[in-house]
Amino acid sequence: MKSPQPTVSMADKVALIDSLCAKARILPVITIAREQDVLPLADALAAGGLTALEVTLRSEFGLKAIQILREQRPELCTGAGTVLDRHMLEAAEVAGSQFIVTPGVTRDLLEASVHSPIPLLPGISNASGIMEGYCLGYRRFKLFPAEVSGGVAAIKALGGPFGEVKFCPTGGVGPANIKSYMALKNVMCVGGSWMLDPEWIKNGDWARIQEVTAQGLALLD
């Protein structure tokens, strides 16, 4: 018996990721500790110039935060991060996620996402991870943890055997190296959390978050 065909083609989902990343350039990796922080934090990041938000499911508030943002900040593109299995994938879909990001890959999760209308950015740290997704049609990946996995040099090297593949490096990316990553032709955007200092969020220092976000984007101009 043939597997059911995906409702949205992999090529279409690659195009969606490309469009998202081209607009965003920086994808903030957000972990919500308090529900009350969701909207002011999103507003600070948006005021700093960001258009897409990756809300991780590392906390109990992740799914609720995605629901709130989809309902109250529809102009932002909101996705779920730290998705570890198909059950979390399904929960993120129900919450309204517009894209999914994982820290690594399993065959089960990759196959589940093939048949989801929502684009998935699988996390990989080496060539084997890329090949696991490549055979199912994935062409866009998160390199995580980027610096530990070889950073700029690794992405340059991976561009040889994987000419169609592009990356969103995350993990150890910040103002000191963001330009080096974005200068690579096979990097479409970067992920990071340097603008999300927990103390700033705890103290409601939204102006500081907006300023640091804008400074990060200015490095790419």
Secondary structure as the mmCIF struct_conf table of DSSP 4:
data_model
#
loop_
_struct_conf.conf_type_id
_struct_conf.id
_struct_conf.beg_label_comp_id
_struct_conf.beg_label_asym_id
_struct_conf.beg_label_seq_id
_struct_conf.end_label_comp_id
_struct_conf.end_label_asym_id
_struct_conf.end_label_seq_id
HELX_LH_PP_P HELX_LH_PP_P1 LYS A 2 PRO A 6
BEND BEND1 THR A 7 VAL A 8
HELX_RH_AL_P HELX_RH_AL_P1 MET A 10 ALA A 24
BEND BEND2 ARG A 25 ARG A 25
STRN STRN1 ILE A 26 ILE A 30
BEND BEND3 ALA A 33 ALA A 33
HELX_RH_3T_P HELX_RH_3T_P1 GLU A 35 ASP A 37
HELX_RH_AL_P HELX_RH_AL_P2 VAL A 38 ALA A 47
TURN_TY1_P TURN_TY1_P1 GLY A 48 GLY A 49
STRN STRN2 ALA A 52 THR A 56
BEND BEND4 LEU A 57 SER A 59
TURN_TY1_P TURN_TY1_P2 GLU A 60 PHE A 61
HELX_RH_AL_P HELX_RH_AL_P3 GLY A 62 GLN A 72
TURN_TY1_P TURN_TY1_P3 PRO A 74 GLU A 75
BEND BEND5 LEU A 76 LEU A 76
STRN STRN3 CYS A 77 GLY A 81
BEND BEND6 ASP A 85 ASP A 85
HELX_RH_AL_P HELX_RH_AL_P4 ARG A 86 ALA A 95
TURN_TY1_P TURN_TY1_P4 GLY A 96 GLY A 96
BEND BEND7 GLN A 98 GLN A 98
STRN STRN4 ILE A 100 VAL A 101
BEND BEND8 PRO A 103 GLY A 104
HELX_RH_AL_P HELX_RH_AL_P5 ARG A 107 VAL A 114
TURN_TY1_P TURN_TY1_P5 HIS A 115 HIS A 115
BEND BEND9 SER A 116 ILE A 118
STRN STRN5 LEU A 120 LEU A 121
STRN STRN6 GLY A 123 ILE A 124
BEND BEND10 SER A 125 ASN A 126
HELX_RH_AL_P HELX_RH_AL_P6 ALA A 127 TYR A 134
TURN_TY1_P TURN_TY1_P6 CYS A 135 GLY A 137
STRN STRN7 ARG A 140 LEU A 143
TURN_TY1_P TURN_TY1_P7 PHE A 144 GLY A 150
HELX_RH_AL_P HELX_RH_AL_P7 GLY A 151 LEU A 158
TURN_TY1_P TURN_TY1_P8 GLY A 159 PRO A 161
TURN_TY1_P TURN_TY1_P9 GLY A 163 GLU A 164
STRN STRN8 LYS A 166 PRO A 169
STRN STRN9 THR A 170 THR A 170
BEND BEND11 GLY A 171 GLY A 172
BEND BEND12 GLY A 174 GLY A 174
TURN_TY1_P TURN_TY1_P10 PRO A 175 ASN A 177
HELX_RH_AL_P HELX_RH_AL_P8 ILE A 178 MET A 182
TURN_TY1_P TURN_TY1_P11 ALA A 183 ALA A 183
BEND BEND13 LEU A 184 LEU A 184
TURN_TY1_P TURN_TY1_P12 LYS A 185 ASN A 186
STRN STRN10 VAL A 187 VAL A 187
STRN STRN11 VAL A 190 GLY A 192
TURN_TY1_P TURN_TY1_P13 TRP A 194 MET A 195
HELX_RH_AL_P HELX_RH_AL_P9 PRO A 198 LYS A 202
TURN_TY1_P TURN_TY1_P14 ASN A 203 GLY A 204
HELX_RH_AL_P HELX_RH_AL_P10 TRP A 206 ALA A 218
TURN_TY1_P TURN_TY1_P15 LEU A 219 LEU A 220
#
